[in-house]
């Protein structure tokens, strides 16, 4: 049963470190959650996020030495979802905008203008600039995935401590093209989480 209580989904989200090892997530539901996560915004709708769902014992064993001090999550979660950013996401521009035209949600001339304007800027962007773009966009998708997971009745833990230089190649991806962004452990929580401290908005906000 899905949780449609917006306040509960957002404000009661916690980073859960251990999960019920008896709970698995079907591929159908995982794909549904990922699909919902891809409603997140991305720069010029290039959707650079790519997902690798690590769920088998064999693949989790491969991941374990690459996640430093986050082994509890790996060992107990239903799955570890690896978020990568595609540094060559602009190669899908024609497919994305072409479908928008076919579905009648974008005029052909708008598509042509966008492709002529933005694709060259992506093609000519520095590696650092593209890295920044795909990491920002993929992080938005990761946050949305964590909230979607709570709506589906699961808990998550975002993980940034891992061997960035080894992750893509370990799971069959081109490390020059696919940048590791985040790992999200997901499952049924079996862990007593605690409240955390946040700065007051007044402390961190300036009005001009």
Secondary structure, DSSP 4 states (H G I P E B T S, - for coil): -----HHHHHHT--B---B-TT----HHHHHHHHHHHTTS--GGG---EEEEEE-SHHHHHHHHTTSTT-HHHHHHSSEEEEEEEETTGGGGHHHHHHHHHHTTSS-HHHHHHHIIIIIHHHHTS-HHHHHHHHHHHHHHHHHHHHHHHHHTT-EEEEE--S-HHHHHHHTT--TTTEEEEEEEEEE-B-S---------HHHH----
